[in-house]
Amino acid sequence: MSFSDELREKSREIHDVSDKLINVKLVVVLTDKKLWAQALGEFYVVYRALEDAVLRWRDDPQLTSLLRVVESASRRAAFERDLEFYAGSDWREVIKPSTHAEEYCARVSALADENPTLLVA
């Protein structure tokens, strides 16, 4: 089995859960500012986890090119501005990630600890 096939197989279940969660929320959130803020919060924690995981390995020569991409495409500040607009200045206390988002972020962090080159995939 190729690396890509193995990665796809191992991440299929969590991606299916997150895709379904996002699709269901999307229908509702487009009409409600608070729900939209919560949905943004889901994306924010995932982007933050990915960016943090990659940045922890900034000195690893195998991740140099990925680091450049992550730094140039950093979304954290934009998400934070959007969350402040939609949820208010106390958004960090108001917006709480779902269990699924927390599990996904924990997996990203674990991958960064175990084998950071898997973050490239």
N, CA, C and O atoms as a MOPAC input file, in Angstrom:
PM7 MOZYME 1SCF
protein

 N      0.85300 1    -1.17700 1     0.00000 1
 C      0.00000 1     0.00000 1     0.00000 1
 C      0.90000 1     1.24300 1     0.00000 1
 O      1.85100 1     1.32700 1     0.77800 1
 N      0.59800 1     2.19000 1    -0.86600 1
 C      1.40700 1     3.40600 1    -0.93300 1
 C      1.16000 1     4.27100 1     0.29900 1
 O      0.16900 1     4.10700 1     1.01000 1
 N      2.07900 1     5.18800 1     0.52600 1
 C      1.95100 1     6.10600 1     1.65200 1
 C      0.65400 1     6.90400 1     1.55500 1
 O     -0.05500 1     7.06500 1     2.54800 1
 N      0.34800 1     7.40200 1     0.36300 1
 C     -0.88000 1     8.18800 1     0.17000 1
 C     -2.12100 1     7.36300 1     0.47100 1
 O     -3.05700 1     7.84700 1     1.10700 1
 N     -2.12700 1     6.11900 1     0.01200 1
 C     -3.27200 1     5.24100 1     0.27600 1
 C     -3.41000 1     4.95800 1     1.76300 1
 O     -4.51700 1     4.95800 1     2.30200 1
 N     -2.28800 1     4.71900 1     2.42100 1
 C     -2.31800 1     4.45400 1     3.85700 1
 C     -2.81600 1     5.68000 1     4.62800 1
 O     -3.63600 1     5.56000 1     5.53800 1
 N     -2.31500 1     6.85100 1     4.25600 1
 C     -2.74800 1     8.08700 1     4.90800 1
 C     -4.24000 1     8.29900 1     4.70400 1
 O     -4.96100 1     8.62300 1     5.64800 1
 N     -4.69600 1     8.12000 1     3.48700 1
 C     -6.11400 1     8.29400 1     3.18500 1
 C     -6.97100 1     7.33200 1     4.00600 1
 O     -8.00300 1     7.71300 1     4.55900 1
 N     -6.52700 1     6.08700 1     4.07400 1
 C     -7.28100 1     5.07200 1     4.81300 1
 C     -7.33700 1     5.38800 1     6.30600 1
 O     -8.38800 1     5.26700 1     6.93400 1
 N     -6.21000 1     5.79100 1     6.86200 1
 C     -6.15300 1     6.06300 1     8.29900 1
 C     -6.88100 1     7.33800 1     8.69000 1
 O     -7.33000 1     7.46000 1     9.83000 1
 N     -7.00800 1     8.27700 1     7.79000 1
 C     -7.67100 1     9.54200 1     8.12800 1
 C     -9.10900 1     9.62300 1     7.60400 1
 O     -9.79800 1    10.61500 1     7.84200 1
 N     -9.55800 1     8.59800 1     6.90300 1
 C    -10.88500 1     8.62100 1     6.28600 1
 C    -11.99400 1     8.85500 1     7.30500 1
 O    -12.86100 1     9.70300 1     7.09400 1
 N    -11.97500 1     8.11400 1     8.40100 1
 C    -13.07000 1     8.20500 1     9.37200 1
 C    -13.18300 1     9.60800 1     9.97100 1
 O    -14.27700 1    10.16900 1    10.02100 1
 N    -12.06800 1    10.17700 1    10.42400 1
 C    -12.13200 1    11.50400 1    11.03800 1
 C    -12.48200 1    12.56400 1    10.00100 1
 O    -13.18500 1    13.52400 1    10.31700 1
 N    -12.00300 1    12.40700 1     8.76600 1
 C    -12.36600 1    13.36100 1     7.72400 1
 C    -13.85300 1    13.25500 1     7.38000 1
 O    -14.50500 1    14.27300 1     7.14600 1
 N    -14.38900 1    12.04800 1     7.34700 1
 C    -15.81700 1    11.88700 1     7.08600 1
 C    -16.65200 1    12.56900 1     8.16100 1
 O    -17.63900 1    13.24100 1     7.86300 1
 N    -16.24700 1    12.38900 1     9.41500 1
 C    -16.97100 1    13.01900 1    10.52400 1
 C    -16.89300 1    14.53900 1    10.39800 1
 O    -17.90800 1    15.22700 1    10.51400 1
 N    -15.69500 1    15.05900 1    10.16200 1
 C    -15.54900 1    16.51800 1    10.08100 1
 C    -16.27400 1    17.08100 1     8.86100 1
 O    -16.87100 1    18.15400 1     8.94400 1
 N    -16.23300 1    16.37300 1     7.72900 1
 C    -16.95100 1    16.84000 1     6.54200 1
 C    -18.44900 1    16.90500 1     6.78800 1
 O    -19.09900 1    17.88400 1     6.42200 1
 N    -18.99700 1    15.87300 1     7.40200 1
 C    -20.43400 1    15.86000 1     7.68900 1
 C    -20.80600 1    16.96900 1     8.66300 1
 O    -21.81900 1    17.64600 1     8.48900 1
 N    -19.98500 1    17.14900 1     9.68300 1
 C    -20.23400 1    18.20300 1    10.65600 1
 C    -20.23300 1    19.56900 1     9.98400 1
 O    -21.11400 1    20.39300 1    10.22800 1
 N    -19.26000 1    19.79600 1     9.15800 1
 C    -19.14900 1    21.08800 1     8.47600 1
 C    -20.31200 1    21.30300 1     7.50700 1
 O    -20.88300 1    22.39200 1     7.46400 1
 N    -20.66400 1    20.28900 1     6.73800 1
 C    -21.75700 1    20.43600 1     5.77600 1
 C    -23.09200 1    20.71700 1     6.45000 1
 O    -23.86300 1    21.55000 1     5.97400 1
 N    -23.36900 1    20.03500 1     7.54400 1
 C    -24.62100 1    20.26700 1     8.26500 1
 C    -24.63000 1    21.66700 1     8.84700 1
 O    -25.62600 1    22.38300 1     8.74600 1
 N    -23.52800 1    22.05500 1     9.45300 1
 C    -23.45600 1    23.38900 1    10.05700 1
 C    -23.56000 1    24.48400 1     9.00100 1
 O    -24.18400 1    25.51900 1     9.23400 1
 N    -22.95900 1    24.25900 1     7.86200 1
 C    -22.92400 1    25.29000 1     6.83500 1
 C    -24.31800 1    25.74000 1     6.41700 1
 O    -24.55300 1    26.93000 1     6.20300 1
 N    -25.23300 1    24.80100 1     6.30300 1
 C    -26.59700 1    25.13400 1     5.90400 1
 C    -27.22400 1    26.10100 1     6.90400 1
 O    -27.91700 1    27.04200 1     6.51800 1
 N    -26.97900 1    25.86400 1     8.17800 1
 C    -27.59400 1    26.66800 1     9.22800 1
 C    -26.81500 1    27.95200 1     9.50200 1
 O    -27.41000 1    29.01200 1     9.69800 1
 N    -25.50200 1    27.85900 1     9.51600 1
 C    -24.69200 1    28.98500 1     9.95700 1
 C    -24.73700 1    30.19000 1     9.03700 1
 O    -24.47700 1    31.31300 1     9.47200 1
 N    -25.05400 1    29.97700 1     7.80600 1
 C    -25.05800 1    31.11100 1     6.87600 1
 C    -26.12700 1    32.14100 1     7.22200 1
 O    -26.11000 1    33.25500 1     6.69800 1
 N    -27.03800 1    31.78300 1     8.08200 1
 C    -28.11200 1    32.70400 1     8.44900 1
 C    -28.00400 1    33.22200 1     9.87300 1
 O    -28.86100 1    33.99500 1    10.30100 1
 N    -26.98800 1    32.82900 1    10.61800 1
 C    -26.87900 1    33.20700 1    12.02300 1
 C    -25.44100 1    33.59000 1    12.35300 1
 O    -24.52700 1    32.77600 1    12.22700 1
 N    -25.25000 1    34.84300 1    12.77800 1
 C    -23.91600 1    35.37200 1    13.04900 1
 C    -23.18300 1    34.57000 1    14.13000 1
 O    -21.99000 1    34.29800 1    13.99300 1
 N    -23.87800 1    34.19500 1    15.18900 1
 C    -23.23900 1    33.44800 1    16.27200 1
 C    -22.84000 1    32.04100 1    15.81500 1
 O    -21.76600 1    31.54700 1    16.15700 1
 N    -23.70500 1    31.41700 1    15.05000 1
 C    -23.37300 1    30.08800 1    14.53700 1
 C    -22.21800 1    30.15500 1    13.54300 1
 O    -21.36700 1    29.26600 1    13.50000 1
 N    -22.20000 1    31.21700 1    12.74800 1
 C    -21.08500 1    31.40300 1    11.80900 1
 C    -19.77500 1    31.55500 1    12.58600 1
 O    -18.74900 1    31.00300 1    12.18800 1
 N    -19.81100 1    32.28900 1    13.67200 1
 C    -18.61900 1    32.45600 1    14.50700 1
 C    -18.16500 1    31.11000 1    15.05800 1
 O    -16.96800 1    30.82400 1    15.08600 1
 N    -19.10700 1    30.28500 1    15.49400 1
 C    -18.74800 1    28.96400 1    16.01100 1
 C    -18.11100 1    28.10800 1    14.91100 1
 O    -17.13000 1    27.40800 1    15.16000 1
 N    -18.65800 1    28.16300 1    13.71600 1
 C    -18.08400 1    27.40800 1    12.59800 1
 C    -16.66700 1    27.90300 1    12.28300 1
 O    -15.76400 1    27.10000 1    12.04900 1
 N    -16.48000 1    29.21900 1    12.28000 1
 C    -15.13600 1    29.76900 1    12.07400 1
 C    -14.18500 1    29.27400 1    13.15100 1
 O    -13.01500 1    28.99600 1    12.88600 1
 N    -14.70200 1    29.16800 1    14.36900 1
 C    -13.89500 1    28.68200 1    15.47700 1
 C    -13.40800 1    27.26300 1    15.25100 1
 O    -12.29400 1    26.91600 1    15.64400 1
 N    -14.23800 1    26.43600 1    14.61800 1
 C    -13.83800 1    25.05300 1    14.29900 1
 C    -12.63800 1    25.06000 1    13.34600 1
 O    -11.65800 1    24.34600 1    13.55500 1
 N    -12.73800 1    25.87500 1    12.30600 1
 C    -11.63600 1    25.96200 1    11.35300 1
 C    -10.39900 1    26.56300 1    12.01100 1
 O     -9.27600 1    26.12500 1    11.76100 1
 N    -10.61600 1    27.56000 1    12.84500 1
 C     -9.50400 1    28.23800 1    13.49600 1
 C     -8.64700 1    27.26400 1    14.29900 1
 O     -7.42300 1    27.26800 1    14.16700 1
 N     -9.27300 1    26.43000 1    15.13000 1
 C     -8.47500 1    25.53200 1    15.97100 1
 C     -7.70700 1    24.52200 1    15.12400 1
 O     -6.59500 1    24.13200 1    15.48000 1
 N     -8.28700 1    24.10100 1    14.01400 1
 C     -7.59300 1    23.15100 1    13.13800 1
 C     -6.39600 1    23.83300 1    12.46700 1
 O     -5.29700 1    23.27900 1    12.45500 1
 N     -6.60000 1    25.02200 1    11.91600 1
 C     -5.48700 1    25.75100 1    11.30200 1
 C     -4.40500 1    26.05700 1    12.32700 1
 O     -3.21600 1    25.92800 1    12.03900 1
 N     -4.81500 1    26.46000 1    13.51500 1
 C     -3.84700 1    26.76800 1    14.56400 1
 C     -3.02800 1    25.52800 1    14.91100 1
 O     -1.80800 1    25.61000 1    15.06100 1
 N     -3.68900 1    24.39100 1    15.03800 1
 C     -2.98100 1    23.14300 1    15.36600 1
 C     -1.98100 1    22.77800 1    14.27300 1
 O     -0.84600 1    22.39900 1    14.56500 1
 N     -2.39900 1    22.89100 1    13.02800 1
 C     -1.50000 1    22.57000 1    11.91400 1
 C     -0.31100 1    23.52100 1    11.87600 1
 O      0.83400 1    23.09200 1    11.73200 1
 N     -0.59100 1    24.81400 1    12.00600 1
 C      0.49100 1    25.78700 1    11.97400 1
 C      1.44500 1    25.58400 1    13.14300 1
 O      2.66200 1    25.62000 1    12.96200 1
 N      0.90500 1    25.37100 1    14.34100 1
 C      1.75500 1    25.15400 1    15.51100 1
 C      2.60900 1    23.90500 1    15.34500 1
 O      3.79400 1    23.91100 1    15.68000 1
 N      2.01200 1    22.83300 1    14.83000 1
 C      2.73900 1    21.57600 1    14.65800 1
 C      3.91300 1    21.74400 1    13.70100 1
 O      5.00900 1    21.24600 1    13.95900 1
 N      3.68400 1    22.43100 1    12.62000 1
 C      4.75200 1    22.63000 1    11.63700 1
 C      5.81400 1    23.58400 1    12.18500 1
 O      7.01100 1    23.34900 1    12.01700 1
 N      5.38100 1    24.64000 1    12.82600 1
 C      6.33500 1    25.62500 1    13.33100 1
 C      7.22100 1    25.06400 1    14.44600 1
 O      8.33100 1    25.55300 1    14.65900 1
 N      6.74100 1    24.04800 1    15.15500 1
 C      7.57500 1    23.41000 1    16.18500 1
 C      8.80700 1    22.77000 1    15.56800 1
 O      9.81700 1    22.57400 1    16.24400 1
 N      8.72400 1    22.44200 1    14.28100 1
 C      9.80900 1    21.75200 1    13.60400 1
 C     10.51100 1    22.65800 1    12.59500 1
 O     11.03700 1    22.18400 1    11.58700 1
 N     10.51800 1    23.93300 1    12.86400 1
 C     11.07300 1    24.89500 1    11.91600 1
 C     12.53400 1    24.62600 1    11.54400 1
 O     12.97100 1    25.04300 1    10.47100 1
 N     13.29100 1    23.95100 1    12.38700 1
 C     14.70200 1    23.69100 1    12.09900 1
 C     14.94500 1    22.33800 1    11.43700 1
 O     16.09000 1    21.99100 1    11.14800 1
 N     13.89300 1    21.57800 1    11.19600 1
 C     14.03100 1    20.26200 1    10.55400 1
 C     14.18900 1    20.46700 1     9.05000 1
 O     13.29900 1    21.03100 1     8.41400 1
 N     15.30100 1    20.02000 1     8.47000 1
 C     15.53000 1    20.25000 1     7.03700 1
 C     14.48400 1    19.58700 1     6.14100 1
 O     14.25600 1    20.05600 1     5.02600 1
 N     13.84800 1    18.51400 1     6.59600 1
 C     12.82500 1    17.84900 1     5.79000 1
 C     11.54500 1    18.68000 1     5.71100 1
 O     10.72900 1    18.47900 1     4.81100 1
 N     11.36900 1    19.59600 1     6.63500 1
 C     10.12900 1    20.38500 1     6.66200 1
 C     10.32100 1    21.82900 1     6.22000 1
 O      9.38600 1    22.62600 1     6.30000 1
 N     11.49500 1    22.17000 1     5.76400 1
 C     11.79500 1    23.55000 1     5.38100 1
 C     10.81900 1    24.08700 1     4.34000 1
 O     10.29000 1    25.18800 1     4.49700 1
 N     10.57800 1    23.32400 1     3.28300 1
 C      9.68100 1    23.82500 1     2.23200 1
 C      8.24900 1    23.93300 1     2.73700 1
 O      7.53400 1    24.86400 1     2.36900 1
 N      7.82500 1    22.99800 1     3.57100 1
 C      6.47600 1    23.07500 1     4.13400 1
 C      6.35600 1    24.28800 1     5.03800 1
 O      5.33400 1    24.97400 1     5.03100 1
 N      7.38100 1    24.55100 1     5.80400 1
 C      7.36100 1    25.69900 1     6.70100 1
 C      7.18100 1    26.99500 1     5.92300 1
 O      6.42000 1    27.87000 1     6.33800 1
 N      7.87400 1    27.12000 1     4.80400 1
 C      7.70900 1    28.32500 1     3.98100 1
 C      6.27500 1    28.47500 1     3.50400 1
 O      5.74100 1    29.58400 1     3.49100 1
 N      5.65300 1    27.38800 1     3.11700 1
 C      4.25500 1    27.43100 1     2.65800 1
 C      3.34400 1    27.81400 1     3.80900 1
 O      2.46900 1    28.66400 1     3.64900 1
 N      3.53600 1    27.20100 1     4.95800 1
 C      2.68800 1    27.48700 1     6.12300 1
 C      2.82600 1    28.94700 1     6.53400 1
 O      1.82700 1    29.61200 1     6.80800 1
 N      4.05000 1    29.44700 1     6.57700 1
 C      4.25600 1    30.83700 1     6.97400 1
 C      3.64100 1    31.81000 1     5.97700 1
 O      3.08200 1    32.83100 1     6.37700 1
 N      3.73400 1    31.51000 1     4.69700 1
 C      3.18600 1    32.41800 1     3.68900 1
 C      1.66600 1    32.33500 1     3.61400 1
 O      1.01000 1    33.28400 1     3.18400 1
 N      1.11300 1    31.21300 1     4.02700 1
 C     -0.34000 1    31.03200 1     3.95600 1
 C     -0.98900 1    31.06200 1     5.33500 1
 O     -2.12400 1    30.61200 1     5.49300 1
 N     -0.29800 1    31.57500 1     6.31400 1
 C     -0.82100 1    31.58700 1     7.67900 1
 C     -2.19400 1    32.25800 1     7.72200 1
 O     -2.37900 1    33.36600 1     7.21900 1
 N     -3.12800 1    31.57300 1     8.32100 1
 C     -4.50900 1    32.05900 1     8.39600 1
 C     -4.89100 1    32.48000 1     9.80600 1
 O     -5.97100 1    33.03500 1    10.00800 1
 N     -4.03600 1    32.23000 1    10.77400 1
 C     -4.39300 1    32.46900 1    12.17200 1
 C     -4.85800 1    33.90500 1    12.42800 1
 O     -5.92300 1    34.11000 1    13.01100 1
 N     -4.09300 1    34.87800 1    12.01000 1
 C     -4.44200 1    36.27600 1    12.28100 1
 C     -5.76400 1    36.66000 1    11.61600 1
 O     -6.57500 1    37.37200 1    12.20900 1
 N     -5.97800 1    36.19400 1    10.39600 1
 C     -7.23600 1    36.49600 1     9.70400 1
 C     -8.41700 1    35.84900 1    10.42200 1
 O     -9.46400 1    36.47600 1    10.58300 1
 N     -8.25500 1    34.60400 1    10.85100 1
 C     -9.31900 1    33.94400 1    11.61800 1
 C     -9.60500 1    34.71000 1    12.90300 1
 O    -10.76600 1    34.89300 1    13.27200 1
 N     -8.56900 1    35.15200 1    13.57700 1
 C     -8.74600 1    35.87300 1    14.83200 1
 C     -9.50400 1    37.18000 1    14.61300 1
 O    -10.37300 1    37.53300 1    15.41100 1
 N     -9.18400 1    37.89700 1    13.54400 1
 C     -9.92200 1    39.13800 1    13.23500 1
 C    -11.38600 1    38.83300 1    12.93300 1
 O    -12.28400 1    39.52900 1    13.40700 1
 N    -11.61900 1    37.78600 1    12.14100 1
 C    -13.00100 1    37.40500 1    11.81100 1
 C    -13.76700 1    36.98700 1    13.05700 1
 O    -14.92800 1    37.35900 1    13.23200 1
 N    -13.12600 1    36.22200 1    13.91500 1
 C    -13.79200 1    35.77700 1    15.13600 1
 C    -14.11500 1    36.95200 1    16.04900 1
 O    -15.17300 1    36.97800 1    16.67700 1
 N    -13.22400 1    37.91200 1    16.12500 1
 C    -13.51500 1    39.09800 1    16.93100 1
 C    -14.70600 1    39.86800 1    16.34500 1
 O    -15.55200 1    40.36500 1    17.08800 1
 N    -14.76700 1    39.96300 1    15.03100 1
 C    -15.88000 1    40.65500 1    14.38100 1
 C    -17.20300 1    39.93300 1    14.63600 1
 O    -18.19100 1    40.56600 1    15.00800 1
 N    -17.22800 1    38.62900 1    14.44100 1
 C    -18.48000 1    37.87700 1    14.53600 1
 C    -18.87400 1    37.50000 1    15.96100 1
 O    -20.06200 1    37.38700 1    16.26500 1
 N    -17.88200 1    37.30300 1    16.84200 1
 C    -18.21200 1    36.82000 1    18.18900 1
 C    -17.88500 1    37.81800 1    19.28600 1
 O    -18.25000 1    37.60600 1    20.44200 1
 N    -17.20100 1    38.90600 1    18.94100 1
 C    -16.87100 1    39.91300 1    19.94200 1
 C    -15.46100 1    39.74900 1    20.47500 1
 O    -14.78100 1    38.76200 1    20.19500 1
 N    -15.03900 1    40.73100 1    21.24500 1
 C    -13.66500 1    40.74800 1    21.74300 1
 C    -13.37400 1    39.60800 1    22.71900 1
 O    -12.21200 1    39.27300 1    22.95000 1
 N    -14.40800 1    39.01600 1    23.28400 1
 C    -14.21500 1    37.89700 1    24.20800 1
 C    -14.38000 1    36.54400 1    23.51400 1
 O    -14.70900 1    35.55400 1    24.16600 1
 N    -14.15800 1    36.49200 1    22.22000 1
 C    -14.40000 1    35.27400 1    21.45000 1
 C    -13.62400 1    34.07300 1    21.97800 1
 O    -14.09100 1    32.94200 1    21.85200 1
 N    -12.46000 1    34.29200 1    22.56300 1
 C    -11.67900 1    33.16100 1    23.08200 1
 C    -12.39700 1    32.45400 1    24.23500 1
 O    -12.21000 1    31.25500 1    24.44500 1
 N    -13.19900 1    33.18200 1    24.96200 1
 C    -13.97600 1    32.57800 1    26.04600 1
 C    -15.31300 1    32.03200 1    25.53600 1
 O    -15.85800 1    31.08600 1    26.10400 1
 N    -15.83000 1    32.62200 1    24.48000 1
 C    -17.15800 1    32.27000 1    23.96200 1
 C    -17.11100 1    31.08500 1    23.00900 1
 O    -17.96200 1    30.19800 1    23.07300 1
 N    -16.13200 1    31.07100 1    22.13800 1
 C    -16.04300 1    30.04500 1    21.09600 1
 C    -15.26300 1    28.83900 1    21.63200 1
 O    -14.08600 1    28.94600 1    21.97600 1
 N    -15.93200 1    27.71500 1    21.69400 1
 C    -15.31100 1    26.47400 1    22.15400 1
 C    -15.37100 1    25.43900 1    21.03400 1
 O    -16.43100 1    25.22700 1    20.44500 1
 N    -14.24400 1    24.79200 1    20.73500 1
 C    -14.23600 1    23.79200 1    19.66000 1
 C    -15.02700 1    22.54200 1    20.04200 1
 O    -15.16200 1    22.21200 1    21.22000 1
 N    -15.53500 1    21.87000 1    19.04800 1
 C    -16.25800 1    20.62100 1    19.25700 1
 C    -15.28100 1    19.52400 1    19.67900 1
 O    -14.06700 1    19.66300 1    19.53200 1
 N    -15.82800 1    18.45200 1    20.19600 1
 C    -15.01900 1    17.29300 1    20.56100 1
 C    -14.26500 1    16.76400 1    19.34400 1
 O    -13.09700 1    16.38700 1    19.44200 1
 N    -14.94200 1    16.74100 1    18.19800 1
 C    -14.29800 1    16.24200 1    16.98200 1
 C    -13.11800 1    17.12000 1    16.57600 1
 O    -12.07000 1    16.60900 1    16.18200 1
 N    -13.28100 1    18.41900 1    16.67000 1
 C    -12.18100 1    19.32200 1    16.33000 1
 C    -11.02300 1    19.13900 1    17.30400 1
 O     -9.86000 1    19.13400 1    16.90100 1
 N    -11.34000 1    18.99100 1    18.57500 1
 C    -10.28900 1    18.76800 1    19.56700 1
 C     -9.54500 1    17.45600 1    19.30100 1
 O     -8.32200 1    17.39700 1    19.42300 1
 N    -10.28500 1    16.40600 1    18.93700 1
 C     -9.65800 1    15.11700 1    18.62600 1
 C     -8.75100 1    15.22800 1    17.40000 1
 O     -7.65500 1    14.66800 1    17.37400 1
 N     -9.21600 1    15.95000 1    16.39800 1
 C     -8.41600 1    16.14100 1    15.18300 1
 C     -7.13100 1    16.88900 1    15.52700 1
 O     -6.04900 1    16.51600 1    15.07600 1
 N     -7.25500 1    17.93600 1    16.32100 1
 C     -6.08400 1    18.72700 1    16.71100 1
 C     -5.11400 1    17.89400 1    17.54800 1
 O     -3.89900 1    18.02300 1    17.40600 1
 N     -5.65000 1    17.04500 1    18.41400 1
 C     -4.79500 1    16.17200 1    19.21700 1
 C     -4.02500 1    15.20800 1    18.31700 1
 O     -2.85500 1    14.91700 1    18.56400 1
 N     -4.68300 1    14.72200 1    17.28500 1
 C     -4.01400 1    13.81200 1    16.35000 1
 C     -2.90400 1    14.52900 1    15.58300 1
 O     -1.82500 1    13.97200 1    15.38300 1
 N     -3.16600 1    15.74700 1    15.16000 1
 C     -2.14200 1    16.53600 1    14.46900 1
 C     -0.93900 1    16.73200 1    15.39200 1
 O      0.20700 1    16.58300 1    14.96700 1
 N     -1.20200 1    17.06200 1    16.64000 1
 C     -0.11400 1    17.26300 1    17.60300 1
 C      0.66000 1    15.97000 1    17.84000 1
 O      1.88800 1    15.98400 1    17.92900 1
 N     -0.05800 1    14.85900 1    17.94300 1
 C      0.59900 1    13.57100 1    18.13800 1
 C      1.47600 1    13.21800 1    16.92900 1
 O      2.58900 1    12.71800 1    17.09000 1
 N      0.97300 1    13.47700 1    15.74100 1
 C      1.77900 1    13.22800 1    14.53900 1
 C      3.04500 1    14.07000 1    14.55700 1
 O      4.12100 1    13.59400 1    14.19500 1
 N      2.91500 1    15.30700 1    14.97400 1
 C      4.08500 1    16.18700 1    15.02500 1
 C      5.11500 1    15.64700 1    16.01200 1
 O      6.31800 1    15.78400 1    15.79200 1
 N      4.64700 1    15.03700 1    17.09400 1
 C      5.56300 1    14.45800 1    18.07500 1
 C      6.20300 1    13.17300 1    17.56300 1
 O      7.39900 1    12.95100 1    17.74700 1
 N      5.39100 1    12.32200 1    16.91300 1
 C      5.83700 1    10.99100 1    16.50400 1
 C      6.66700 1    11.00800 1    15.22200 1
 O      7.73400 1    10.39800 1    15.14800 1
 N      6.15900 1    11.71400 1    14.22300 1
 C      6.80700 1    11.70400 1    12.90900 1
 C      6.37900 1    12.95800 1    12.15200 1
 O      5.43200 1    12.90400 1    11.36900 1
 N      7.04200 1    14.06000 1    12.36300 1
 C      6.60700 1    15.33000 1    11.78400 1
 C      6.58200 1    15.35200 1    10.25800 1
 O      5.90000 1    16.18800 1     9.66500 1
 N      7.31300 1    14.44900 1     9.61700 1
 C      7.26200 1    14.43400 1     8.15600 1
 C      5.87200 1    14.05300 1     7.65000 1
 O      5.53000 1    14.35500 1     6.50600 1
 N      5.06900 1    13.39700 1     8.48200 1
 C      3.69900 1    13.06000 1     8.09000 1
 C      2.82000 1    14.30900 1     7.96100 1
 O      1.76600 1    14.26000 1     7.32700 1
 N      3.24100 1    15.40800 1     8.55000 1
 C      2.49400 1    16.65400 1     8.42400 1
 C      2.48400 1    17.15200 1     6.98400 1
 O      1.58000 1    17.88500 1     6.58100 1
 N      3.47200 1    16.75900 1     6.22300 1
 C      3.55200 1    17.17900 1     4.83400 1
 C      2.37000 1    16.61600 1     4.04800 1
 O      1.85100 1    17.27300 1     3.14600 1
 N      1.95900 1    15.43100 1     4.38200 1
 C      0.85100 1    14.77600 1     3.67200 1
 C     -0.43000 1    15.47300 1     4.01400 1
 O     -1.49200 1    15.08600 1     3.52700 1

